Amino acid sequence: MTEHIQPSTSDEISLKDLILKIKEWVAYLKTQWWKIAIAGILGGLIGFVYAWMQPITYTAKTTFVVEDGKSSGGLSGLASLAGQFGVDMGGGGGGLIAGENILYYFKSESLVREVLLSPWDNTKTFGDFYIEFNGFKKAWSKQLNFEVLKISENKSRIVYQRTIDSLLNILVQKIIKSELQIKKIDKKAGFIELSSIMRDEQFSKRFNEQLVNIAINRYVNLKTQRQKKTVDILQSRVDSLTLLLNQKTGISAALQTQNSTMDMNPIFRTVPTIKSELALREKNMLGSIYIEVVKNLEMAKFTLSQETPVIQIVNNPIYPLEKYKYSKLKAILLFGSILALTQLLLLCVFKWYLNQVKE
């Protein structure tokens, strides 16, 4: 029995059909070229307007390198001596901002807020000036009292404290997200570059410098606060011992003088002699303690100097600052291409829909 194999029908199209389909689509798109061109021209106009409306920005850059102080291994002996007096001579605290953490530290909200509250001149703060040249005062004055926007005058008033904090938070978030950049130029060398990108050239430079100064002072204080506390404790004990030693020296001298002027009768010399010996012993004991504490104090000061980080400014921002303006040609090509491709896609979808309806 002979079986006849029927040719199976499938949805697969041949190469010839594919070529015909492509020609059909190309022919269709050629007839719609003017729509694509109009979309491209419209996109170019939008790009031109967008670029024209973008403000000129000025970039101030400060490059610096941080070299952490290293503790000396030979200090363990004297550290143990200081421990006998309840004093900690361990390494300086600084783990919170060690390594890569310093990059996040320079973009912390508290740091930017402190800069904005710093005096710009005798009449305004950095925050006041920032509000003015960014046009926030005009926009916010429609909802808030004009006087409230003067941070320099109202930041200490309880009645305006919540409002001022809210406005400052808006400014801080805007600066951190779009106007402040911090990065390491070279991981091995440890060079760090801080850039502030602002609409006002003078503000960009001064903001950058103020931020670096405040950040460095905070950084050094945080890195050395533990060892500095040790130095302060030892200095206080040295001062106390000095006062006691002076008192005992005066008492011992007075007793010796008194003892030398007493009657030669041993009965009358016994009590002053004992007091004199006790005073002399206490003075010698205080003297020995004083010498050890002074040694520990000097070693603690040396340790503090070793652990204090050295922050060297390599490059400061100088006028004229780097100026940037969004390219009109770049915006025209970008927006024109996007709208032209969008129109092309829409035409293809519409053509496909028509074909489905016909079928």
VOPAGU-2260 file (C-alpha; in pm, 1 decimal, decimal comma):
REM VOPAGU-2260
SITE   aa  ch    i         X         Y         Z
SITE  MET   A    0       0,0       0,0       0,0
SITE  THR   A    1     147,5     320,1    -111,5
SITE  GLU   A    2     121,5     619,4     120,5
SITE  HIS   A    3     107,6     965,0     -27,7
SITE  ILE   A    4     277,6    1231,6     185,4
SITE  GLN   A    5      80,5    1553,9     166,9
SITE  PRO   A    6     285,6    1869,3     167,2
SITE  SER   A    7     245,2    2030,0     509,5
SITE  THR   A    8     135,5    2391,7     534,0
SITE  SER   A    9     321,1    2615,6     777,5
SITE  ASP   A   10     347,0    2979,7     870,1
SITE  GLU   A   11     711,8    2991,1     771,9
SITE  ILE   A   12     789,7    3232,7     491,9
SITE  SER   A   13    1050,4    3181,0     226,5
SITE  LEU   A   14    1346,7    3405,8     162,0
SITE  LYS   A   15    1168,3    3549,3    -140,3
SITE  ASP   A   16     864,0    3638,5      67,3
SITE  LEU   A   17    1088,3    3800,7     327,8
SITE  ILE   A   18    1256,3    4018,4      64,2
SITE  LEU   A   19     917,6    4118,4     -74,3
SITE  LYS   A   20     797,8    4209,1     274,5
SITE  ILE   A   21    1106,8    4424,0     336,9
SITE  LYS   A   22    1058,7    4601,4       3,8
SITE  GLU   A   23     696,8    4662,5      92,1
SITE  TRP   A   24     787,7    4815,1     427,5
SITE  VAL   A   25    1065,5    5026,0     276,9
SITE  ALA   A   26     830,2    5153,0       7,3
SITE  TYR   A   27     572,5    5238,1     272,5
SITE  LEU   A   28     823,0    5426,8     487,8
SITE  LYS   A   29     944,1    5621,0     182,5
SITE  THR   A   30     594,7    5750,6     133,0
SITE  GLN   A   31     593,2    5861,6     496,9
SITE  TRP   A   32     934,2    6030,9     493,7
SITE  TRP   A   33     785,2    6373,7     548,5
SITE  LYS   A   34     629,9    6263,6     876,8
SITE  ILE   A   35     967,3    6135,1     999,1
SITE  ALA   A   36    1134,1    6457,0     883,5
SITE  ILE   A   37     877,1    6672,8    1062,6
SITE  ALA   A   38     928,8    6471,9    1383,8
SITE  GLY   A   39    1305,6    6513,4    1351,4
SITE  ILE   A   40    1275,4    6888,4    1293,7
SITE  LEU   A   41    1035,6    6922,8    1586,5
SITE  GLY   A   42    1274,4    6727,8    1807,4
SITE  GLY   A   43    1562,0    6949,1    1696,0
SITE  LEU   A   44    1364,5    7260,5    1790,5
SITE  ILE   A   45    1286,0    7113,0    2130,4
SITE  GLY   A   46    1654,4    7029,6    2178,4
SITE  PHE   A   47    1756,5    7383,6    2079,8
SITE  VAL   A   48    1512,9    7537,9    2328,9
SITE  TYR   A   49    1625,8    7295,1    2599,9
SITE  ALA   A   50    1993,6    7377,8    2545,2
SITE  TRP   A   51    1919,8    7750,4    2530,9
SITE  MET   A   52    1736,3    7734,9    2865,3
SITE  GLN   A   53    2014,0    7546,3    3041,6
SITE  PRO   A   54    2219,9    7782,2    3259,8
SITE  ILE   A   55    2595,1    7823,3    3241,9
SITE  THR   A   56    2766,7    7635,5    3524,3
SITE  TYR   A   57    3106,9    7695,9    3681,5
SITE  THR   A   58    3316,2    7413,3    3825,1
SITE  ALA   A   59    3554,5    7474,2    4115,0
SITE  LYS   A   60    3794,6    7189,1    4191,9
SITE  THR   A   61    4016,0    7126,5    4492,1
SITE  THR   A   62    4263,7    6840,8    4490,9
SITE  PHE   A   63    4416,0    6719,2    4816,8
SITE  VAL   A   64    4580,2    6411,9    4963,5
SITE  VAL   A   65    4522,3    6264,7    5307,8
SITE  GLU   A   66    4809,4    6095,4    5488,0
SITE  ASP   A   67    4704,0    5928,8    5811,8
SITE  GLY   A   68    4943,4    5942,8    6103,9
SITE  LYS   A   69    5089,2    5608,1    6213,1
SITE  SER   A   70    5125,5    5496,7    6569,9
SITE  SER   A   71    5472,4    5398,7    6682,4
SITE  GLY   A   72    5518,1    5041,5    6801,2
SITE  GLY   A   73    5772,8    5148,2    7062,6
SITE  LEU   A   74    5509,6    5326,8    7267,3
SITE  SER   A   75    5367,0    5012,6    7428,7
SITE  GLY   A   76    5594,0    5034,5    7733,7
SITE  LEU   A   77    5501,4    5392,0    7815,8
SITE  ALA   A   78    5137,8    5320,3    7732,2
SITE  SER   A   79    5136,4    5053,2    8004,4
SITE  LEU   A   80    5284,3    5302,6    8250,1
SITE  ALA   A   81    5008,4    5548,4    8163,8
SITE  GLY   A   82    4757,2    5268,5    8215,4
SITE  GLN   A   83    4866,9    5246,6    8579,1
SITE  PHE   A   84    4720,3    5593,8    8624,6
SITE  GLY   A   85    4396,9    5507,1    8446,8
SITE  VAL   A   86    4496,7    5679,8    8122,1
SITE  ASP   A   87    4443,7    5523,2    7777,4
SITE  MET   A   88    4724,4    5589,0    7530,1
SITE  GLY   A   89    4581,2    5373,8    7250,2
SITE  GLY   A   90    4566,4    5471,8    6883,5
SITE  GLY   A   91    4365,5    5774,7    6781,4
SITE  GLY   A   92    4000,7    5728,5    6688,3
SITE  GLY   A   93    3927,0    5761,6    6320,4
SITE  GLY   A   94    3772,6    5436,1    6202,7
SITE  LEU   A   95    3445,0    5609,3    6121,2
SITE  ILE   A   96    3603,8    5790,9    5828,6
SITE  ALA   A   97    3890,0    5559,1    5745,2
SITE  GLY   A   98    3960,8    5452,3    5388,0
SITE  GLU   A   99    3679,9    5503,4    5138,6
SITE  ASN   A  100    3450,2    5645,1    5407,0
SITE  ILE   A  101    3609,8    5984,3    5363,3
SITE  LEU   A  102    3439,6    6014,3    5023,2
SITE  TYR   A  103    3098,7    5984,3    5188,0
SITE  TYR   A  104    3207,4    6209,3    5471,0
SITE  PHE   A  105    3276,3    6500,8    5235,6
SITE  LYS   A  106    2920,7    6470,8    5096,7
SITE  SER   A  107    2749,6    6442,7    5434,0
SITE  GLU   A  108    2439,1    6650,3    5493,3
SITE  SER   A  109    2569,1    6802,4    5816,4
SITE  LEU   A  110    2881,5    6926,1    5638,9
SITE  VAL   A  111    2690,3    7096,4    5355,9
SITE  ARG   A  112    2442,4    7240,6    5605,9
SITE  GLU   A  113    2725,6    7392,5    5810,1
SITE  VAL   A  114    2864,6    7558,0    5497,2
SITE  LEU   A  115    2523,6    7703,8    5407,9
SITE  LEU   A  116    2495,6    7848,5    5759,2
SITE  SER   A  117    2844,1    8001,2    5741,2
SITE  PRO   A  118    2858,3    8381,0    5696,1
SITE  TRP   A  119    2899,2    8496,9    5336,1
SITE  ASP   A  120    2949,0    8857,5    5443,6
SITE  ASN   A  121    2823,8    9082,8    5722,0
SITE  THR   A  122    2460,7    9065,5    5607,2
SITE  LYS   A  123    2398,0    8714,4    5471,6
SITE  THR   A  124    2499,5    8350,6    5486,9
SITE  PHE   A  125    2605,2    8114,8    5209,9
SITE  GLY   A  126    2248,8    7982,2    5214,6
SITE  ASP   A  127    2100,8    8329,7    5163,3
SITE  PHE   A  128    2325,3    8395,6    4864,4
SITE  TYR   A  129    2251,2    8050,7    4719,1
SITE  ILE   A  130    1875,8    8116,8    4742,3
SITE  GLU   A  131    1915,7    8451,2    4564,8
SITE  PHE   A  132    2113,9    8352,4    4255,4
SITE  ASN   A  133    1914,0    8031,0    4203,7
SITE  GLY   A  134    1584,0    8220,9    4199,7
SITE  PHE   A  135    1437,6    8033,4    4495,6
SITE  LYS   A  136    1351,2    8353,6    4678,9
SITE  LYS   A  137    1111,0    8462,8    4405,5
SITE  ALA   A  138     947,3    8120,8    4387,9
SITE  TRP   A  139     923,5    8062,9    4761,8
SITE  SER   A  140     810,6    8415,4    4850,9
SITE  LYS   A  141     469,4    8335,7    4698,3
SITE  GLN   A  142     408,5    8083,7    4975,7
SITE  LEU   A  143     628,8    8212,1    5257,4
SITE  ASN   A  144     690,7    8544,8    5421,7
SITE  PHE   A  145     983,4    8717,6    5252,0
SITE  GLU   A  146    1151,2    8776,3    5587,4
SITE  VAL   A  147    1146,4    8405,3    5670,3
SITE  LEU   A  148    1382,0    8339,0    5379,8
SITE  LYS   A  149    1661,3    8534,2    5547,9
SITE  ILE   A  150    1846,5    8245,0    5705,7
SITE  SER   A  151    2106,9    8470,6    5864,9
SITE  GLU   A  152    1837,9    8654,3    6065,0
SITE  ASN   A  153    1589,1    8376,9    6141,5
SITE  LYS   A  154    1799,5    8063,6    6195,2
SITE  SER   A  155    1804,3    8126,2    6572,1
SITE  ARG   A  156    1435,6    8211,8    6606,3
SITE  ILE   A  157    1230,0    7926,9    6744,2
SITE  VAL   A  158     917,2    8041,5    6559,5
SITE  TYR   A  159    1091,4    7997,6    6222,4
SITE  GLN   A  160    1317,1    7705,5    6313,4
SITE  ARG   A  161    1105,9    7432,7    6149,7
SITE  THR   A  162    1058,0    7634,8    5829,8
SITE  ILE   A  163    1426,0    7722,7    5802,0
SITE  ASP   A  164    1526,9    7359,5    5860,3
SITE  SER   A  165    1288,1    7247,5    5584,6
SITE  LEU   A  166    1425,7    7502,6    5337,8
SITE  LEU   A  167    1783,8    7411,9    5427,1
SITE  ASN   A  168    1707,0    7044,6    5374,9
SITE  ILE   A  169    1584,1    7121,4    5020,9
SITE  LEU   A  170    1904,4    7313,6    4945,4
SITE  VAL   A  171    2127,0    7044,1    5096,9
SITE  GLN   A  172    1964,6    6764,9    4895,2
SITE  LYS   A  173    1991,0    6966,3    4571,8
SITE  ILE   A  174    2360,2    7038,4    4625,4
SITE  ILE   A  175    2451,1    6681,6    4722,4
SITE  LYS   A  176    2263,9    6520,8    4432,1
SITE  SER   A  177    2359,8    6746,3    4142,7
SITE  GLU   A  178    2615,6    7011,2    4238,4
SITE  LEU   A  179    2878,6    6832,7    4445,0
SITE  GLN   A  180    3118,3    6560,2    4333,3
SITE  ILE   A  181    3391,8    6382,9    4529,0
SITE  LYS   A  182    3619,1    6114,6    4387,1
SITE  LYS   A  183    3961,1    5959,3    4417,4
SITE  ILE   A  184    4189,2    6043,7    4126,7
SITE  ASP   A  185    4437,1    5769,4    4206,9
SITE  LYS   A  186    4355,5    5493,7    4455,6
SITE  LYS   A  187    4719,7    5411,3    4520,2
SITE  ALA   A  188    4832,9    5770,1    4570,9
SITE  GLY   A  189    4520,4    5867,6    4764,3
SITE  PHE   A  190    4455,8    6192,4    4575,6
SITE  ILE   A  191    4099,6    6319,2    4626,3
SITE  GLU   A  192    3921,7    6574,3    4406,4
SITE  LEU   A  193    3625,4    6775,7    4531,7
SITE  SER   A  194    3422,3    6958,0    4265,2
SITE  SER   A  195    3138,6    7204,4    4313,7
SITE  ILE   A  196    2930,1    7282,4    4004,5
SITE  MET   A  197    2727,8    7600,9    4055,2
SITE  ARG   A  198    2552,7    7866,4    3847,3
SITE  ASP   A  199    2750,6    8146,9    4008,7
SITE  GLU   A  200    3127,7    8155,2    3962,4
SITE  GLN   A  201    3207,3    8332,6    4288,0
SITE  PHE   A  202    2979,4    8109,9    4493,2
SITE  SER   A  203    3120,4    7794,0    4335,1
SITE  LYS   A  204    3475,3    7888,9    4433,7
SITE  ARG   A  205    3397,2    8008,4    4785,9
SITE  PHE   A  206    3162,7    7717,0    4858,5
SITE  ASN   A  207    3431,9    7471,5    4751,2
SITE  GLU   A  208    3696,3    7635,5    4969,7
SITE  GLN   A  209    3465,5    7664,4    5271,5
SITE  LEU   A  210    3356,8    7301,8    5244,2
SITE  VAL   A  211    3716,4    7179,5    5226,9
SITE  ASN   A  212    3822,0    7390,4    5527,6
SITE  ILE   A  213    3533,8    7275,6    5746,8
SITE  ALA   A  214    3571,7    6914,4    5637,3
SITE  ILE   A  215    3944,8    6908,4    5707,8
SITE  ASN   A  216    3901,8    7062,2    6053,9
SITE  ARG   A  217    3630,5    6811,8    6140,6
SITE  TYR   A  218    3834,8    6525,7    6000,3
SITE  VAL   A  219    4146,3    6610,9    6199,2
SITE  ASN   A  220    3945,5    6658,8    6519,3
SITE  LEU   A  221    3771,9    6325,1    6475,5
SITE  LYS   A  222    4095,3    6140,8    6399,5
SITE  THR   A  223    4271,4    6284,0    6705,4
SITE  GLN   A  224    3993,1    6329,4    6960,2
SITE  ARG   A  225    4077,8    6012,1    7155,3
SITE  GLN   A  226    4448,2    6086,6    7183,7
SITE  LYS   A  227    4376,7    6453,6    7253,8
SITE  LYS   A  228    4156,7    6344,7    7544,1
SITE  THR   A  229    4451,3    6144,9    7679,6
SITE  VAL   A  230    4677,1    6450,6    7657,5
SITE  ASP   A  231    4418,1    6665,5    7835,7
SITE  ILE   A  232    4382,4    6411,6    8119,2
SITE  LEU   A  233    4758,5    6385,5    8166,4
SITE  GLN   A  234    4797,4    6762,8    8154,5
SITE  SER   A  235    4530,9    6800,4    8422,3
SITE  ARG   A  236    4709,3    6548,8    8644,1
SITE  VAL   A  237    5043,9    6720,9    8593,6
SITE  ASP   A  238    4886,6    7051,4    8698,0
SITE  SER   A  239    4733,6    6890,0    9008,7
SITE  LEU   A  240    5059,3    6721,2    9103,8
SITE  THR   A  241    5248,6    7046,0    9054,7
SITE  LEU   A  242    5014,2    7223,3    9293,7
SITE  LEU   A  243    5042,4    6944,8    9553,4
SITE  LEU   A  244    5419,3    6926,4    9514,9
SITE  ASN   A  245    5450,9    7301,7    9570,0
SITE  GLN   A  246    5235,8    7277,0    9882,3
SITE  LYS   A  247    5435,3    6985,1   10024,1
SITE  THR   A  248    5761,3    7161,8    9946,5
SITE  GLY   A  249    5642,3    7467,6   10139,3
SITE  ILE   A  250    5525,2    7257,9   10435,6
SITE  SER   A  251    5849,7    7056,8   10444,0
SITE  ALA   A  252    6060,5    7371,8   10433,8
SITE  ALA   A  253    5854,5    7530,0   10712,5
SITE  LEU   A  254    5890,6    7220,8   10933,2
SITE  GLN   A  255    6264,1    7202,2   10875,4
SITE  THR   A  256    6299,2    7565,5   10969,5
SITE  GLN   A  257    6083,7    7514,3   11275,1
SITE  ASN   A  258    6281,4    7206,1   11373,4
SITE  SER   A  259    6613,4    7388,5   11348,8
SITE  THR   A  260    6494,2    7669,1   11579,1
SITE  MET   A  261    6347,2    7444,5   11849,8
SITE  ASP   A  262    6513,3    7389,0   12187,9
SITE  MET   A  263    6796,5    7140,8   12178,4
SITE  ASN   A  264    6612,5    6927,0   12434,1
SITE  PRO   A  265    6520,0    6598,3   12254,8
SITE  ILE   A  266    6183,5    6591,1   12431,6
SITE  PHE   A  267    6076,4    6905,3   12248,1
SITE  ARG   A  268    6228,5    6800,7   11910,9
SITE  THR   A  269    6055,4    6463,3   11862,5
SITE  VAL   A  270    5715,9    6570,6   11722,9
SITE  PRO   A  271    5846,3    6834,3   11474,0
SITE  THR   A  272    6107,5    6587,4   11351,1
SITE  ILE   A  273    5843,4    6323,4   11275,8
SITE  LYS   A  274    5625,4    6575,6   11092,0
SITE  SER   A  275    5927,2    6692,7   10895,6
SITE  GLU   A  276    6016,1    6336,1   10794,0
SITE  LEU   A  277    5656,4    6260,2   10688,6
SITE  ALA   A  278    5636,7    6578,6   10482,2
SITE  LEU   A  279    5969,4    6502,8   10317,4
SITE  ARG   A  280    5856,7    6148,0   10235,6
SITE  GLU   A  281    5530,0    6269,7   10081,7
SITE  LYS   A  282    5720,3    6529,8    9881,2
SITE  ASN   A  283    5960,9    6269,4    9744,8
SITE  MET   A  284    5673,8    6034,7    9658,1
SITE  LEU   A  285    5488,0    6312,7    9478,5
SITE  GLY   A  286    5808,7    6403,4    9299,6
SITE  SER   A  287    5850,6    6047,9    9169,5
SITE  ILE   A  288    5486,8    6034,9    9052,9
SITE  TYR   A  289    5523,4    6378,6    8896,5
SITE  ILE   A  290    5826,7    6268,4    8694,4
SITE  GLU   A  291    5646,2    5960,8    8559,2
SITE  VAL   A  292    5330,4    6152,6    8469,6
SITE  VAL   A  293    5533,6    6421,7    8293,5
SITE  LYS   A  294    5708,9    6149,7    8091,8
SITE  ASN   A  295    5372,3    6002,5    7994,2
SITE  LEU   A  296    5241,3    6346,6    7903,9
SITE  GLU   A  297    5531,6    6418,8    7672,0
SITE  MET   A  298    5498,0    6075,8    7510,6
SITE  ALA   A  299    5122,2    6128,4    7469,3
SITE  LYS   A  300    5190,2    6461,2    7295,6
SITE  PHE   A  301    5437,5    6288,8    7067,7
SITE  THR   A  302    5181,7    6016,0    6990,6
SITE  LEU   A  303    4920,9    6282,6    6915,7
SITE  SER   A  304    5153,6    6450,5    6670,2
SITE  GLN   A  305    5223,0    6116,0    6503,1
SITE  GLU   A  306    4856,3    6025,7    6472,4
SITE  THR   A  307    4740,8    6364,4    6346,4
SITE  PRO   A  308    4664,4    6320,7    5973,9
SITE  VAL   A  309    4841,4    6546,5    5728,6
SITE  ILE   A  310    4605,2    6688,3    5466,2
SITE  GLN   A  311    4796,8    6856,9    5186,9
SITE  ILE   A  312    4610,2    7078,6    4940,9
SITE  VAL   A  313    4755,9    7010,4    4596,3
SITE  ASN   A  314    4535,6    7233,5    4377,7
SITE  ASN   A  315    4304,8    7518,2    4476,5
SITE  PRO   A  316    4026,4    7660,7    4255,0
SITE  ILE   A  317    4139,1    7979,9    4081,1
SITE  TYR   A  318    3963,4    8227,6    3852,7
SITE  PRO   A  319    3845,8    8192,3    3585,3
SITE  LEU   A  320    3668,4    7869,3    3670,2
SITE  GLU   A  321    3590,4    7601,2    3415,4
SITE  LYS   A  322    3269,7    7708,6    3239,3
SITE  TYR   A  323    3019,5    7467,6    3087,7
SITE  LYS   A  324    2719,1    7535,7    2864,7
SITE  TYR   A  325    2506,8    7257,7    2719,5
SITE  SER   A  326    2584,0    7227,6    2344,8
SITE  LYS   A  327    2295,4    7339,7    2122,1
SITE  LEU   A  328    2414,9    7123,2    1832,3
SITE  LYS   A  329    2436,9    6819,3    2056,9
SITE  ALA   A  330    2087,2    6883,1    2190,1
SITE  ILE   A  331    1944,1    6931,5    1838,9
SITE  LEU   A  332    2092,8    6604,9    1711,6
SITE  LEU   A  333    1995,3    6410,9    2025,3
SITE  PHE   A  334    1634,8    6526,4    2052,5
SITE  GLY   A  335    1587,3    6521,8    1673,4
SITE  SER   A  336    1708,4    6161,6    1652,2
SITE  ILE   A  337    1489,9    6051,0    1941,3
SITE  LEU   A  338    1170,4    6198,1    1795,7
SITE  ALA   A  339    1251,0    6076,0    1441,8
SITE  LEU   A  340    1308,8    5719,8    1567,4
SITE  THR   A  341     993,2    5740,6    1776,6
SITE  GLN   A  342     792,5    5847,1    1470,7
SITE  LEU   A  343     949,2    5566,0    1266,4
SITE  LEU   A  344     849,1    5313,1    1531,7
SITE  LEU   A  345     493,6    5445,2    1541,6
SITE  LEU   A  346     464,2    5418,5    1163,3
SITE  CYS   A  347     585,8    5059,1    1174,2
SITE  VAL   A  348     332,2    4972,1    1442,6
SITE  PHE   A  349      56,2    5139,6    1240,7
SITE  LYS   A  350     157,6    4950,9     924,1
SITE  TRP   A  351     161,0    4620,7    1112,6
SITE  TYR   A  352    -183,8    4692,8    1252,9
SITE  LEU   A  353    -322,4    4762,7     903,7
SITE  ASN   A  354    -180,3    4434,5     775,9
SITE  GLN   A  355    -343,5    4245,1    1060,8
SITE  VAL   A  356    -678,8    4407,1     989,4
SITE  LYS   A  357    -660,5    4318,3     617,6
SITE  GLU   A  358    -582,7    3956,8     698,7
